[in-house]
């Protein structure tokens, strides 16, 4: 169990953020006999998951809804957090590779660029579509 300051330091957020998330119901402290708030160790993972979901541009209300679903399936929470972290690492790696590709593309003419990048563009579109469906509905369907 952690006091608010300890949790904030371990998670790399401010005490004010912890307070705000507690008020919103994103974090659930345990009250001591002297009415101090203590946060269970799972709060660190929960904060990491909140951060990962925020990076996906979800609102705090949407995050709260997802956390409630996860709370009903506690074993899934760790798996989801691990998978999101893994996906973030993979996306960072892909972004780095694409940045390395950019100067090489300058050596090609417009037709060659279209030919070489078409499969990548198609896969990128499919990935964006999948992410949109997974994290907030299908934006391509009215």
SVG drawing of the C-alpha trace seen along z (x, -y; Angstrom):
<svg xmlns="http://www.w3.org/2000/svg" viewBox="-24 -19 43 33">
<polyline fill="none" stroke="black" stroke-width="0.4" points="0.0,0.0 1.2,-3.5 0.5,-6.9 -0.5,-9.4 3.0,-10.9 4.7,-7.5 2.3,-6.5 2.8,-9.7 6.6,-9.4 6.6,-5.7 4.1,-6.4 5.8,-9.6 2.7,-11.7 1.7,-14.5 -0.2,-14.1 -2.8,-16.4 -3.2,-13.9 -3.8,-11.1 -6.3,-13.2 -8.1,-14.0 -8.2,-10.4 -9.5,-9.4 -12.3,-12.0 -13.2,-10.6 -13.3,-7.1 -10.3,-6.0 -8.4,-5.1 -9.8,-3.6 -7.9,-4.2 -8.4,-2.3 -9.1,-4.5 -7.1,-3.8 -8.6,-4.1 -7.2,-7.6 -8.9,-8.4 -5.6,-8.4 -5.8,-7.3 -3.7,-4.3 -3.4,-3.0 -2.9,0.7 0.1,1.8 -2.2,2.4 -2.6,-1.3 0.7,-1.6 -0.3,0.7 -3.7,-1.1 -1.9,-4.4 0.2,-2.9 -2.9,-1.6 -4.6,-5.0 -1.5,-6.7 -1.5,-4.2 -5.2,-4.8 -4.7,-8.6 -2.0,-8.2 -4.7,-6.6 -6.6,-9.9 -9.4,-8.5 -11.2,-10.8 -11.1,-10.1 -14.7,-9.1 -14.0,-6.6 -11.0,-5.3 -13.2,-5.0 -15.7,-2.9 -12.9,-0.6 -11.4,-0.3 -14.8,0.8 -15.0,3.5 -11.4,4.6 -12.3,4.6 -15.0,7.2 -12.3,9.3 -9.2,8.8 -6.9,11.3 -7.5,9.4 -6.2,6.1 -2.6,7.3 -2.7,8.9 -4.3,5.8 -1.7,3.5 1.2,5.8 -0.3,5.9 -0.8,2.1 2.8,1.5 4.1,4.0 2.1,2.3 3.4,-1.1 7.0,0.3 6.3,1.8 4.7,-1.5 7.7,-3.4 10.0,-1.0 7.9,-1.3 7.9,-5.1 11.7,-5.0 12.0,-2.8 9.7,-5.0 11.9,-8.0 14.9,-6.1 13.0,-5.3 12.2,-8.9 15.6,-10.0 15.8,-6.8 12.5,-7.7 13.9,-11.0 16.2,-9.0 13.2,-7.6 10.9,-9.2 7.2,-9.8 6.1,-6.6 8.7,-4.4 7.6,-6.0 3.9,-5.1 4.8,-1.6 7.0,-1.0 4.7,-2.6 1.3,-1.3 1.4,1.9 2.5,0.0 -0.2,-2.6 -2.9,0.1 -1.6,1.9 -1.4,-1.5 -5.0,-2.2 -6.1,1.2 -4.3,0.7 -5.8,-2.7 -9.3,-1.3 -8.7,1.5 -7.5,-0.8 -10.4,-3.1 -12.9,-0.3 -11.1,1.1 -10.8,-2.1 -13.9,-4.0 -16.1,-2.8 -15.8,-2.9 -15.2,-6.5 -15.6,-5.4 -19.3,-4.3 -21.9,-7.0"/>
</svg>
